[in-house]
Amino acid sequence: MLKRGGILHLGLFLMLVCLASAAALTLTYELTSPLIEEQRLQARADALRAVVPDADDFEDITDTIENLDDFPDVDLVYEGYGGGDLVGYAILVSPMGYEAKIEMAVGFTDGEIQGIRIMNQTETPGLGARITEEDFREQYAGLSADEEIALARHNGQIDSLAGATASAEAVTRGVERARRLYQHLTDPEAADALGEAEEAALASLFPDLDVENMVREPVEDVEGLRAIHMINPDDPGEGTGLTVSVSGYAGPVVMVVGFKGDEIVGYRLVDHSESPGIGTRVEEDEFKDRFVGLSVTESVALTEDGGQIDALSGATVTSSAVTEGVELARDYYSEEIRGDG
């Protein structure tokens, strides 16, 4: 048994060890931090040159883009100049991969994707990490910036990676978001960050309607509500879609919720950053069907909150976000559009 003096000496010794360790860690951080930052900036510079090879100088224009929040996962935007002339754009995005965010650069020149470069990733070695391989990355080069980029399993141009669909999906989502922003920068009148996806969502929700002739009305004074789409403004019950934005696990979840008469037709996601294979399960029919046919006069909530919707195991936050989005749309449709009171 230690005597009182021995305990005090031991405590003092341990305190000195902890202080010394803390000092050593602080010193190590101060010495290595500049080197790490230098390596990060060099990796970024290399990526910029790789995706816009005709540029010899880059200008950061991120702060000049007023509606950058409409383009999730976009971190930085550069104009590339060659001999003083604008020759392309490099857009840095960080979509959520299977393990963590994937930091990547996407280059555009003359209306095409010049190439992509993965700057940082922690995907599974031998599986998801194969997104860095040239055979996979080359699939994006030369694709038109006027066409949506998607995996072949979604009727797109990009072949996935066997055993690494989630990682391939994340990269493709990042490229698509960069493409939308590039189109917005180069042709603002023709580009609509969510327009194409909204139209596709409406067509899926209302296959029997001519959604191209739907009247779209932007909404700015209701938090979370972005737009109303009606096939017949004089009779909303013929078909109405509401675009809403709610907070998910990894960022905003933008979705279209459809209504006919006094029932919910369903919902479709148009933009999100949820974890592939986990949060993205809210896009599967097994979950989407839980909302179909619900009455617009009754609140929609998860069962844990006294409602009708069972959350997905392992994806409760995303399940909750989608349910919140449906409820936001339902409440507005019922109260403000139908006037149920």
Phi and psi in degrees as GROMACS dihedral restraints (atoms count N, CA, C in turn):
[ dihedral_restraints ]
;  ai    aj    ak    al  type     phi  dphi    fc
    3     4     5     6     1   -75.6    20    10
    4     5     6     7     1   141.2    20    10
    6     7     8     9     1   -77.3    20    10
    7     8     9    10     1   166.9    20    10
    9    10    11    12     1   -56.1    20    10
   10    11    12    13     1   -43.0    20    10
   12    13    14    15     1   -64.7    20    10
   13    14    15    16     1   -36.6    20    10
   15    16    17    18     1   -66.3    20    10
   16    17    18    19     1   -37.2    20    10
   18    19    20    21     1   -65.6    20    10
   19    20    21    22     1   -41.1    20    10
   21    22    23    24     1   -63.9    20    10
   22    23    24    25     1   -42.1    20    10
   24    25    26    27     1   -64.4    20    10
   25    26    27    28     1   -39.8    20    10
   27    28    29    30     1   -65.1    20    10
   28    29    30    31     1   -43.0    20    10
   30    31    32    33     1   -62.5    20    10
   31    32    33    34     1   -41.4    20    10
   33    34    35    36     1   -64.8    20    10
   34    35    36    37     1   -40.7    20    10
   36    37    38    39     1   -61.8    20    10
   37    38    39    40     1   -45.8    20    10
   39    40    41    42     1   -64.5    20    10
   40    41    42    43     1   -36.8    20    10
   42    43    44    45     1   -64.2    20    10
   43    44    45    46     1   -42.2    20    10
   45    46    47    48     1   -64.7    20    10
   46    47    48    49     1   -37.7    20    10
   48    49    50    51     1   -62.6    20    10
   49    50    51    52     1   -44.5    20    10
   51    52    53    54     1   -63.3    20    10
   52    53    54    55     1   -42.2    20    10
   54    55    56    57     1   -64.3    20    10
   55    56    57    58     1   -40.9    20    10
   57    58    59    60     1   -65.0    20    10
   58    59    60    61     1   -41.4    20    10
   60    61    62    63     1   -63.9    20    10
   61    62    63    64     1   -43.3    20    10
   63    64    65    66     1   -62.9    20    10
   64    65    66    67     1   -40.9    20    10
   66    67    68    69     1   -64.7    20    10
   67    68    69    70     1   -40.2    20    10
   69    70    71    72     1   -64.8    20    10
   70    71    72    73     1   -41.9    20    10
   72    73    74    75     1   -64.9    20    10
   73    74    75    76     1   -41.0    20    10
   75    76    77    78     1   -63.7    20    10
   76    77    78    79     1   -43.1    20    10
   78    79    80    81     1   -64.5    20    10
   79    80    81    82     1   -42.6    20    10
   81    82    83    84     1   -61.4    20    10
   82    83    84    85     1   -42.8    20    10
   84    85    86    87     1   -62.7    20    10
   85    86    87    88     1   -45.1    20    10
   87    88    89    90     1   -64.0    20    10
   88    89    90    91     1   -32.3    20    10
   90    91    92    93     1   -77.9    20    10
   91    92    93    94     1   -37.5    20    10
   93    94    95    96     1   -91.8    20    10
   94    95    96    97     1   -23.8    20    10
   96    97    98    99     1   -56.7    20    10
   97    98    99   100     1   -46.7    20    10
   99   100   101   102     1   -61.4    20    10
  100   101   102   103     1   -36.4    20    10
  102   103   104   105     1   -67.6    20    10
  103   104   105   106     1   -40.5    20    10
  105   106   107   108     1   -64.4    20    10
  106   107   108   109     1   -43.1    20    10
  108   109   110   111     1   -64.4    20    10
  109   110   111   112     1   -40.1    20    10
  111   112   113   114     1   -62.4    20    10
  112   113   114   115     1   -42.0    20    10
  114   115   116   117     1   -65.8    20    10
  115   116   117   118     1   -38.3    20    10
  117   118   119   120     1   -64.4    20    10
  118   119   120   121     1   -44.6    20    10
  120   121   122   123     1   -66.5    20    10
  121   122   123   124     1   -35.5    20    10
  123   124   125   126     1   -67.6    20    10
  124   125   126   127     1   -39.6    20    10
  126   127   128   129     1   -63.7    20    10
  127   128   129   130     1   -38.6    20    10
  129   130   131   132     1   -65.7    20    10
  130   131   132   133     1   -44.8    20    10
  132   133   134   135     1   -60.7    20    10
  133   134   135   136     1   -41.8    20    10
  135   136   137   138     1   -63.1    20    10
  136   137   138   139     1   -40.0    20    10
  138   139   140   141     1   -66.6    20    10
  139   140   141   142     1   -40.7    20    10
  141   142   143   144     1   -61.2    20    10
  142   143   144   145     1   -45.4    20    10
  144   145   146   147     1   -66.8    20    10
  145   146   147   148     1   -31.7    20    10
  147   148   149   150     1   -70.9    20    10
  148   149   150   151     1   -36.9    20    10
  150   151   152   153     1   -91.7    20    10
  151   152   153   154     1   -16.7    20    10
  153   154   155   156     1  -132.2    20    10
  154   155   156   157     1    74.7    20    10
  156   157   158   159     1   -65.9    20    10
  157   158   159   160     1   -19.6    20    10
  159   160   161   162     1   -82.2    20    10
  160   161   162   163     1    -5.7    20    10
  162   163   164   165     1   -91.5    20    10
  163   164   165   166     1   140.6    20    10
  165   166   167   168     1  -114.5    20    10
  166   167   168   169     1    -1.2    20    10
  168   169   170   171     1  -151.8    20    10
  169   170   171   172     1   144.7    20    10
  171   172   173   174     1  -128.2    20    10
  172   173   174   175     1   139.7    20    10
  174   175   176   177     1  -119.3    20    10
  175   176   177   178     1   126.4    20    10
  177   178   179   180     1   -76.5    20    10
  178   179   180   181     1   115.8    20    10
  180   181   182   183     1  -113.2    20    10
  181   182   183   184     1    13.9    20    10
  183   184   185   186     1   -53.1    20    10
  184   185   186   187     1   -45.6    20    10
  186   187   188   189     1   -71.8    20    10
  187   188   189   190     1    -9.6    20    10
  189   190   191   192     1   -91.3    20    10
  190   191   192   193     1    -7.3    20    10
  192   193   194   195     1   -90.6    20    10
  193   194   195   196     1   110.1    20    10
  195   196   197   198     1   -68.5    20    10
  196   197   198   199     1   -39.5    20    10
  198   199   200   201     1  -107.4    20    10
  199   200   201   202     1    40.6    20    10
  201   202   203   204     1   -61.7    20    10
  202   203   204   205     1   -25.4    20    10
  204   205   206   207     1   -64.2    20    10
  205   206   207   208     1   -17.4    20    10
  207   208   209   210     1   -76.6    20    10
  208   209   210   211     1    -3.3    20    10
  210   211   212   213     1  -125.1    20    10
  211   212   213   214     1    83.3    20    10
  213   214   215   216     1   -57.5    20    10
  214   215   216   217     1   151.4    20    10
  216   217   218   219     1    75.3    20    10
  217   218   219   220     1    -5.6    20    10
  219   220   221   222     1   -79.9    20    10
  220   221   222   223     1   125.9    20    10
  222   223   224   225     1  -102.5    20    10
  223   224   225   226     1   -51.0    20    10
  225   226   227   228     1  -141.6    20    10
  226   227   228   229     1   150.5    20    10
  228   229   230   231     1  -131.9    20    10
  229   230   231   232     1   130.5    20    10
  231   232   233   234     1  -125.6    20    10
  232   233   234   235     1   140.1    20    10
  234   235   236   237     1   -91.8    20    10
  235   236   237   238     1   136.4    20    10
  237   238   239   240     1  -105.3    20    10
  238   239   240   241     1   130.0    20    10
  240   241   242   243     1  -117.9    20    10
  241   242   243   244     1   137.4    20    10
  243   244   245   246     1  -124.5    20    10
  244   245   246   247     1   117.0    20    10
  246   247   248   249     1    61.6    20    10
  247   248   249   250     1    28.4    20    10
  249   250   251   252     1    88.7    20    10
  250   251   252   253     1    -8.0    20    10
  252   253   254   255     1  -101.6    20    10
  253   254   255   256     1   145.2    20    10
  255   256   257   258     1   -70.3    20    10
  256   257   258   259     1   120.4    20    10
  258   259   260   261     1  -117.2    20    10
  259   260   261   262     1    -9.8    20    10
  261   262   263   264     1   171.9    20    10
  262   263   264   265     1  -177.9    20    10
  264   265   266   267     1  -129.1    20    10
  265   266   267   268     1   144.2    20    10
  267   268   269   270     1  -121.2    20    10
  268   269   270   271     1   123.9    20    10
  270   271   272   273     1  -118.9    20    10
  271   272   273   274     1   123.3    20    10
  273   274   275   276     1   -95.8    20    10
  274   275   276   277     1   125.2    20    10
  276   277   278   279     1  -129.1    20    10
  277   278   279   280     1   160.6    20    10
  279   280   281   282     1  -141.3    20    10
  280   281   282   283     1    73.9    20    10
  282   283   284   285     1   -69.9    20    10
  283   284   285   286     1   153.9    20    10
  285   286   287   288     1   -74.6    20    10
  286   287   288   289     1   120.9    20    10
  288   289   290   291     1   -92.4    20    10
  289   290   291   292     1  -162.1    20    10
  291   292   293   294     1   -70.8    20    10
  292   293   294   295     1   -37.6    20    10
  294   295   296   297     1   -99.5    20    10
  295   296   297   298     1   -43.1    20    10
  297   298   299   300     1  -165.0    20    10
  298   299   300   301     1  -174.9    20    10
  300   301   302   303     1   -66.8    20    10
  301   302   303   304     1   142.9    20    10
  303   304   305   306     1  -105.2    20    10
  304   305   306   307     1   116.0    20    10
  306   307   308   309     1   -89.3    20    10
  307   308   309   310     1   124.8    20    10
  309   310   311   312     1  -149.0    20    10
  310   311   312   313     1   160.0    20    10
  312   313   314   315     1  -118.7    20    10
  313   314   315   316     1   139.4    20    10
  315   316   317   318     1  -123.9    20    10
  316   317   318   319     1   127.3    20    10
  318   319   320   321     1  -108.5    20    10
  319   320   321   322     1   144.2    20    10
  321   322   323   324     1  -131.9    20    10
  322   323   324   325     1   136.1    20    10
  324   325   326   327     1  -144.9    20    10
  325   326   327   328     1   137.7    20    10
  327   328   329   330     1    51.3    20    10
  328   329   330   331     1    41.6    20    10
  330   331   332   333     1    77.4    20    10
  331   332   333   334     1    12.6    20    10
  333   334   335   336     1  -130.9    20    10
  334   335   336   337     1   158.6    20    10
  336   337   338   339     1   -77.1    20    10
  337   338   339   340     1   120.8    20    10
  339   340   341   342     1   -78.7    20    10
  340   341   342   343     1   -36.7    20    10
  342   343   344   345     1   166.7    20    10
  343   344   345   346     1   173.7    20    10
  345   346   347   348     1  -130.1    20    10
  346   347   348   349     1   155.4    20    10
  348   349   350   351     1  -139.5    20    10
  349   350   351   352     1   125.7    20    10
  351   352   353   354     1   -84.9    20    10
  352   353   354   355     1   118.8    20    10
  354   355   356   357     1   -92.2    20    10
  355   356   357   358     1   -35.2    20    10
  357   358   359   360     1  -156.3    20    10
  358   359   360   361     1   133.1    20    10
  360   361   362   363     1  -157.2    20    10
  361   362   363   364     1   152.3    20    10
  363   364   365   366     1  -129.0    20    10
  364   365   366   367     1    34.2    20    10
  366   367   368   369     1   -69.6    20    10
  367   368   369   370     1   165.6    20    10
  369   370   371   372     1   -60.9    20    10
  370   371   372   373     1   123.1    20    10
  372   373   374   375     1   -55.8    20    10
  373   374   375   376     1   135.0    20    10
  375   376   377   378     1    82.7    20    10
  376   377   378   379     1   -11.9    20    10
  378   379   380   381     1  -123.9    20    10
  379   380   381   382     1   -93.5    20    10
  381   382   383   384     1   -61.9    20    10
  382   383   384   385     1   -29.3    20    10
  384   385   386   387     1   -64.8    20    10
  385   386   387   388     1   -10.7    20    10
  387   388   389   390     1   -70.8    20    10
  388   389   390   391     1    -5.2    20    10
  390   391   392   393     1   -63.3    20    10
  391   392   393   394     1   -17.2    20    10
  393   394   395   396     1   -82.9    20    10
  394   395   396   397     1   -11.0    20    10
  396   397   398   399     1   -71.5    20    10
  397   398   399   400     1   144.4    20    10
  399   400   401   402     1   -62.2    20    10
  400   401   402   403     1   -38.6    20    10
  402   403   404   405     1   -58.8    20    10
  403   404   405   406     1   -35.8    20    10
  405   406   407   408     1   -76.9    20    10
  406   407   408   409     1   -46.4    20    10
  408   409   410   411     1   -65.8    20    10
  409   410   411   412     1   -31.6    20    10
  411   412   413   414     1   -65.6    20    10
  412   413   414   415     1   -18.5    20    10
  414   415   416   417     1   -63.1    20    10
  415   416   417   418     1   -25.9    20    10
  417   418   419   420     1   -85.1    20    10
  418   419   420   421     1   -25.5    20    10
  420   421   422   423     1   -64.8    20    10
  421   422   423   424     1   132.0    20    10
  423   424   425   426     1    89.4    20    10
  424   425   426   427     1    -7.1    20    10
  426   427   428   429     1   -71.2    20    10
  427   428   429   430     1   144.3    20    10
  429   430   431   432     1   -69.5    20    10
  430   431   432   433     1   139.7    20    10
  432   433   434   435     1   -78.9    20    10
  433   434   435   436     1    -2.3    20    10
  435   436   437   438     1   -91.9    20    10
  436   437   438   439     1    -6.5    20    10
  438   439   440   441     1  -117.7    20    10
  439   440   441   442     1   141.1    20    10
  441   442   443   444     1   -61.1    20    10
  442   443   444   445     1   139.1    20    10
  444   445   446   447     1  -100.2    20    10
  445   446   447   448     1   128.2    20    10
  447   448   449   450     1  -153.4    20    10
  448   449   450   451     1   163.6    20    10
  450   451   452   453     1   -70.7    20    10
  451   452   453   454     1   157.0    20    10
  453   454   455   456     1   -59.7    20    10
  454   455   456   457     1   -32.9    20    10
  456   457   458   459     1   -66.2    20    10
  457   458   459   460     1   -14.2    20    10
  459   460   461   462     1  -112.1    20    10
  460   461   462   463     1    27.4    20    10
  462   463   464   465     1    65.8    20    10
  463   464   465   466     1    29.8    20    10
  465   466   467   468     1  -102.0    20    10
  466   467   468   469     1  -161.1    20    10
  468   469   470   471     1  -100.9    20    10
  469   470   471   472     1   -13.1    20    10
  471   472   473   474     1  -103.4    20    10
  472   473   474   475     1   123.2    20    10
  474   475   476   477     1   -76.4    20    10
  475   476   477   478     1   132.6    20    10
  477   478   479   480     1   -74.6    20    10
  478   479   480   481     1   179.1    20    10
  480   481   482   483     1  -105.9    20    10
  481   482   483   484     1   128.4    20    10
  483   484   485   486     1   -58.0    20    10
  484   485   486   487     1   125.7    20    10
  486   487   488   489     1    78.8    20    10
  487   488   489   490     1     4.0    20    10
  489   490   491   492     1  -142.9    20    10
  490   491   492   493     1    41.0    20    10
  492   493   494   495     1   -60.5    20    10
  493   494   495   496     1   -39.7    20    10
  495   496   497   498     1   -61.0    20    10
  496   497   498   499     1   -42.1    20    10
  498   499   500   501     1   -69.2    20    10
  499   500   501   502     1   -42.3    20    10
  501   502   503   504     1   -63.4    20    10
  502   503   504   505     1   -37.9    20    10
  504   505   506   507     1   -63.5    20    10
  505   506   507   508     1   -41.0    20    10
  507   508   509   510     1   -64.5    20    10
  508   509   510   511     1   -45.5    20    10
  510   511   512   513     1   -61.9    20    10
  511   512   513   514     1   -44.6    20    10
  513   514   515   516     1   -63.9    20    10
  514   515   516   517     1   -38.4    20    10
  516   517   518   519     1   -64.1    20    10
  517   518   519   520     1   -39.5    20    10
  519   520   521   522     1   -63.4    20    10
  520   521   522   523     1   -42.5    20    10
  522   523   524   525     1   -64.2    20    10
  523   524   525   526     1   -41.8    20    10
  525   526   527   528     1   -63.0    20    10
  526   527   528   529     1   -39.3    20    10
  528   529   530   531     1   -68.3    20    10
  529   530   531   532     1   -37.9    20    10
  531   532   533   534     1   -65.6    20    10
  532   533   534   535     1   -39.1    20    10
  534   535   536   537     1   -61.3    20    10
  535   536   537   538     1   -43.6    20    10
  537   538   539   540     1   -61.3    20    10
  538   539   540   541     1   -41.5    20    10
  540   541   542   543     1   -67.8    20    10
  541   542   543   544     1   -41.7    20    10
  543   544   545   546     1   -59.3    20    10
  544   545   546   547     1   -44.4    20    10
  546   547   548   549     1   -62.6    20    10
  547   548   549   550     1   -38.9    20    10
  549   550   551   552     1   -64.7    20    10
  550   551   552   553     1   -38.1    20    10
  552   553   554   555     1   -71.5    20    10
  553   554   555   556     1   -37.3    20    10
  555   556   557   558     1   -94.9    20    10
  556   557   558   559     1   -22.6    20    10
  558   559   560   561     1  -147.5    20    10
  559   560   561   562     1    71.4    20    10
  561   562   563   564     1   -56.8    20    10
  562   563   564   565     1   -35.5    20    10
  564   565   566   567     1   -70.9    20    10
  565   566   567   568     1   -34.8    20    10
  567   568   569   570     1   -86.2    20    10
  568   569   570   571     1   -23.2    20    10
  570   571   572   573     1   -88.7    20    10
  571   572   573   574     1   143.5    20    10
  573   574   575   576     1  -142.3    20    10
  574   575   576   577     1   113.9    20    10
  576   577   578   579     1   -53.0    20    10
  577   578   579   580     1   -35.5    20    10
  579   580   581   582     1  -119.6    20    10
  580   581   582   583     1    -4.2    20    10
  582   583   584   585     1   -55.4    20    10
  583   584   585   586     1   -48.5    20    10
  585   586   587   588     1   -62.8    20    10
  586   587   588   589     1   -45.4    20    10
  588   589   590   591     1   -67.8    20    10
  589   590   591   592     1   -37.1    20    10
  591   592   593   594     1   -62.0    20    10
  592   593   594   595     1   -45.0    20    10
  594   595   596   597     1   -63.6    20    10
  595   596   597   598     1   -41.0    20    10
  597   598   599   600     1   -64.7    20    10
  598   599   600   601     1   -38.8    20    10
  600   601   602   603     1   -64.5    20    10
  601   602   603   604     1   -43.7    20    10
  603   604   605   606     1   -64.7    20    10
  604   605   606   607     1   -39.6    20    10
  606   607   608   609     1   -63.5    20    10
  607   608   609   610     1   -34.9    20    10
  609   610   611   612     1   -72.3    20    10
  610   611   612   613     1   -38.1    20    10
  612   613   614   615     1   -74.7    20    10
  613   614   615   616     1   -33.3    20    10
  615   616   617   618     1  -126.3    20    10
  616   617   618   619     1    69.3    20    10
  618   619   620   621     1   -63.5    20    10
  619   620   621   622     1   -18.7    20    10
  621   622   623   624     1   -94.7    20    10
  622   623   624   625     1     2.7    20    10
  624   625   626   627     1  -114.4    20    10
  625   626   627   628     1   154.4    20    10
  627   628   629   630     1   -87.0    20    10
  628   629   630   631     1    85.1    20    10
  630   631   632   633     1   -68.1    20    10
  631   632   633   634     1   -19.6    20    10
  633   634   635   636     1   -63.6    20    10
  634   635   636   637     1   -24.1    20    10
  636   637   638   639     1   -97.3    20    10
  637   638   639   640     1     9.2    20    10
  639   640   641   642     1   -66.1    20    10
  640   641   642   643     1   141.1    20    10
  642   643   644   645     1   -84.8    20    10
  643   644   645   646     1   122.1    20    10
  645   646   647   648     1  -104.4    20    10
  646   647   648   649     1   125.5    20    10
  648   649   650   651     1  -121.6    20    10
  649   650   651   652     1   110.9    20    10
  651   652   653   654     1   -63.4    20    10
  652   653   654   655     1   147.6    20    10
  654   655   656   657     1  -123.9    20    10
  655   656   657   658     1   128.9    20    10
  657   658   659   660     1  -121.0    20    10
  658   659   660   661     1   -14.0    20    10
  660   661   662   663     1  -103.4    20    10
  661   662   663   664     1     7.5    20    10
  663   664   665   666     1  -123.1    20    10
  664   665   666   667     1   118.3    20    10
  666   667   668   669     1   -59.6    20    10
  667   668   669   670     1   127.2    20    10
  669   670   671   672     1    91.1    20    10
  670   671   672   673     1   -21.1    20    10
  672   673   674   675     1   -96.0    20    10
  673   674   675   676     1   126.5    20    10
  675   676   677   678     1  -109.3    20    10
  676   677   678   679     1   -33.9    20    10
  678   679   680   681     1  -162.7    20    10
  679   680   681   682     1   154.8    20    10
  681   682   683   684     1  -119.5    20    10
  682   683   684   685     1   134.6    20    10
  684   685   686   687     1  -121.5    20    10
  685   686   687   688     1   126.0    20    10
  687   688   689   690     1  -131.5    20    10
  688   689   690   691     1   136.1    20    10
  690   691   692   693     1   -76.9    20    10
  691   692   693   694     1   -29.6    20    10
  693   694   695   696     1  -147.5    20    10
  694   695   696   697     1    99.3    20    10
  696   697   698   699     1   -57.4    20    10
  697   698   699   700     1   -24.3    20    10
  699   700   701   702     1   -78.7    20    10
  700   701   702   703     1   -16.3    20    10
  702   703   704   705     1  -143.7    20    10
  703   704   705   706     1    81.9    20    10
  705   706   707   708     1   -56.0    20    10
  706   707   708   709     1   -25.6    20    10
  708   709   710   711     1   -66.4    20    10
  709   710   711   712     1   -15.9    20    10
  711   712   713   714     1   -68.6    20    10
  712   713   714   715     1   -24.7    20    10
  714   715   716   717     1   157.3    20    10
  715   716   717   718     1   113.9    20    10
  717   718   719   720     1  -134.1    20    10
  718   719   720   721     1   135.6    20    10
  720   721   722   723     1  -121.7    20    10
  721   722   723   724     1   139.8    20    10
  723   724   725   726     1  -120.1    20    10
  724   725   726   727     1   127.3    20    10
  726   727   728   729     1   -91.2    20    10
  727   728   729   730     1   123.6    20    10
  729   730   731   732     1  -127.7    20    10
  730   731   732   733     1   159.2    20    10
  732   733   734   735     1  -131.8    20    10
  733   734   735   736     1   124.9    20    10
  735   736   737   738     1  -130.1    20    10
  736   737   738   739     1   167.5    20    10
  738   739   740   741     1   -88.2    20    10
  739   740   741   742     1   122.8    20    10
  741   742   743   744     1   -99.8    20    10
  742   743   744   745     1  -161.9    20    10
  744   745   746   747     1   -70.7    20    10
  745   746   747   748     1   -37.9    20    10
  747   748   749   750     1  -117.1    20    10
  748   749   750   751     1     9.3    20    10
  750   751   752   753     1   148.0    20    10
  751   752   753   754     1  -168.2    20    10
  753   754   755   756     1   -63.1    20    10
  754   755   756   757     1   141.9    20    10
  756   757   758   759     1  -115.2    20    10
  757   758   759   760     1   114.6    20    10
  759   760   761   762     1  -103.4    20    10
  760   761   762   763     1   131.0    20    10
  762   763   764   765     1  -146.4    20    10
  763   764   765   766     1   156.4    20    10
  765   766   767   768     1  -110.3    20    10
  766   767   768   769     1   128.0    20    10
  768   769   770   771     1  -110.8    20    10
  769   770   771   772     1   129.1    20    10
  771   772   773   774     1  -106.3    20    10
  772   773   774   775     1   148.7    20    10
  774   775   776   777     1  -137.8    20    10
  775   776   777   778     1   142.7    20    10
  777   778   779   780     1  -137.3    20    10
  778   779   780   781     1   126.5    20    10
  780   781   782   783     1    59.3    20    10
  781   782   783   784     1  -124.8    20    10
  783   784   785   786     1  -108.7    20    10
  784   785   786   787     1    26.0    20    10
  786   787   788   789     1  -128.7    20    10
  787   788   789   790     1   153.9    20    10
  789   790   791   792     1   -83.4    20    10
  790   791   792   793     1   124.7    20    10
  792   793   794   795     1   -77.6    20    10
  793   794   795   796     1   -35.9    20    10
  795   796   797   798     1   148.5    20    10
  796   797   798   799     1  -168.5    20    10
  798   799   800   801     1  -142.4    20    10
  799   800   801   802     1   158.9    20    10
  801   802   803   804     1  -139.8    20    10
  802   803   804   805     1   135.1    20    10
  804   805   806   807     1   -79.5    20    10
  805   806   807   808     1   140.3    20    10
  807   808   809   810     1  -115.2    20    10
  808   809   810   811     1   -18.0    20    10
  810   811   812   813     1  -165.3    20    10
  811   812   813   814     1   138.2    20    10
  813   814   815   816     1  -169.7    20    10
  814   815   816   817     1   171.1    20    10
  816   817   818   819     1  -129.8    20    10
  817   818   819   820     1    26.8    20    10
  819   820   821   822     1   -69.5    20    10
  820   821   822   823     1   157.8    20    10
  822   823   824   825     1   -64.5    20    10
  823   824   825   826     1   124.3    20    10
  825   826   827   828     1   -58.1    20    10
  826   827   828   829     1   134.7    20    10
  828   829   830   831     1    81.7    20    10
  829   830   831   832     1    -9.7    20    10
  831   832   833   834     1  -121.8    20    10
  832   833   834   835     1   -82.4    20    10
  834   835   836   837     1   -62.9    20    10
  835   836   837   838     1   -30.2    20    10
  837   838   839   840     1   -67.9    20    10
  838   839   840   841     1    -7.5    20    10
  840   841   842   843     1   -66.8    20    10
  841   842   843   844     1   -13.9    20    10
  843   844   845   846     1   -69.0    20    10
  844   845   846   847     1   -10.9    20    10
  846   847   848   849     1   -87.7    20    10
  847   848   849   850     1    -6.8    20    10
  849   850   851   852     1   -81.3    20    10
  850   851   852   853     1   147.5    20    10
  852   853   854   855     1   -57.5    20    10
  853   854   855   856     1   -34.8    20    10
  855   856   857   858     1   -58.1    20    10
  856   857   858   859     1   -33.1    20    10
  858   859   860   861     1   -90.6    20    10
  859   860   861   862     1   -42.8    20    10
  861   862   863   864     1   -59.1    20    10
  862   863   864   865     1   -36.8    20    10
  864   865   866   867     1   -65.3    20    10
  865   866   867   868     1   -16.9    20    10
  867   868   869   870     1   -66.5    20    10
  868   869   870   871     1   -18.9    20    10
  870   871   872   873     1   -98.4    20    10
  871   872   873   874     1   -18.6    20    10
  873   874   875   876     1   -65.9    20    10
  874   875   876   877     1   130.3    20    10
  876   877   878   879     1    87.5    20    10
  877   878   879   880     1    -3.5    20    10
  879   880   881   882     1   -67.0    20    10
  880   881   882   883     1   146.4    20    10
  882   883   884   885     1   -72.5    20    10
  883   884   885   886     1   141.5    20    10
  885   886   887   888     1   -77.1    20    10
  886   887   888   889     1    -8.0    20    10
  888   889   890   891     1   -93.9    20    10
  889   890   891   892     1    -1.4    20    10
  891   892   893   894     1  -118.5    20    10
  892   893   894   895     1   136.1    20    10
  894   895   896   897     1   -60.4    20    10
  895   896   897   898     1   148.0    20    10
  897   898   899   900     1  -110.5    20    10
  898   899   900   901     1   128.5    20    10
  900   901   902   903     1  -154.8    20    10
  901   902   903   904     1   164.4    20    10
  903   904   905   906     1   -69.4    20    10
  904   905   906   907     1   154.3    20    10
  906   907   908   909     1   -61.6    20    10
  907   908   909   910     1   -32.2    20    10
  909   910   911   912     1   -67.4    20    10
  910   911   912   913     1   -15.9    20    10
  912   913   914   915     1  -107.3    20    10
  913   914   915   916     1    17.1    20    10
  915   916   917   918     1    87.0    20    10
  916   917   918   919     1    15.0    20    10
  918   919   920   921     1  -103.6    20    10
  919   920   921   922     1  -157.1    20    10
  921   922   923   924     1  -105.5    20    10
  922   923   924   925     1   -12.1    20    10
  924   925   926   927     1  -100.7    20    10
  925   926   927   928     1   120.4    20    10
  927   928   929   930     1   -78.7    20    10
  928   929   930   931     1   127.4    20    10
  930   931   932   933     1   -71.0    20    10
  931   932   933   934     1   156.3    20    10
  933   934   935   936     1   -79.8    20    10
  934   935   936   937     1   133.4    20    10
  936   937   938   939     1   -60.5    20    10
  937   938   939   940     1   128.2    20    10
  939   940   941   942     1    83.9    20    10
  940   941   942   943     1    -4.3    20    10
  942   943   944   945     1  -138.3    20    10
  943   944   945   946     1    43.2    20    10
  945   946   947   948     1   -63.5    20    10
  946   947   948   949     1   -39.7    20    10
  948   949   950   951     1   -64.5    20    10
  949   950   951   952     1   -44.4    20    10
  951   952   953   954     1   -68.0    20    10
  952   953   954   955     1   -39.7    20    10
  954   955   956   957     1   -59.1    20    10
  955   956   957   958     1   -42.3    20    10
  957   958   959   960     1   -65.4    20    10
  958   959   960   961     1   -39.6    20    10
  960   961   962   963     1   -63.3    20    10
  961   962   963   964     1   -45.8    20    10
  963   964   965   966     1   -63.6    20    10
  964   965   966   967     1   -43.6    20    10
  966   967   968   969     1   -62.0    20    10
  967   968   969   970     1   -40.5    20    10
  969   970   971   972     1   -62.2    20    10
  970   971   972   973     1   -40.2    20    10
  972   973   974   975     1   -64.8    20    10
  973   974   975   976     1   -42.9    20    10
  975   976   977   978     1   -63.0    20    10
  976   977   978   979     1   -42.7    20    10
  978   979   980   981     1   -65.6    20    10
  979   980   981   982     1   -39.1    20    10
  981   982   983   984     1   -60.1    20    10
  982   983   984   985     1   -46.1    20    10
  984   985   986   987     1   -67.3    20    10
  985   986   987   988     1   -43.3    20    10
  987   988   989   990     1   -59.9    20    10
  988   989   990   991     1   -46.2    20    10
  990   991   992   993     1   -61.4    20    10
  991   992   993   994     1   -43.4    20    10
  993   994   995   996     1   -68.8    20    10
  994   995   996   997     1   -42.8    20    10
  996   997   998   999     1   -61.5    20    10
  997   998   999  1000     1   -44.7    20    10
  999  1000  1001  1002     1   -69.5    20    10
 1000  1001  1002  1003     1   -48.7    20    10
 1002  1003  1004  1005     1   -80.3    20    10
 1003  1004  1005  1006     1   -46.8    20    10
 1005  1006  1007  1008     1   -93.5    20    10
 1006  1007  1008  1009     1   -33.9    20    10
 1008  1009  1010  1011     1   -92.8    20    10
 1009  1010  1011  1012     1   -49.5    20    10
 1011  1012  1013  1014     1   -81.1    20    10
 1012  1013  1014  1015     1   -28.8    20    10
 1014  1015  1016  1017     1    74.3    20    10
 1015  1016  1017  1018     1    36.9    20    10
 1017  1018  1019  1020     1   -66.1    20    10
 1018  1019  1020  1021     1   -29.5    20    10
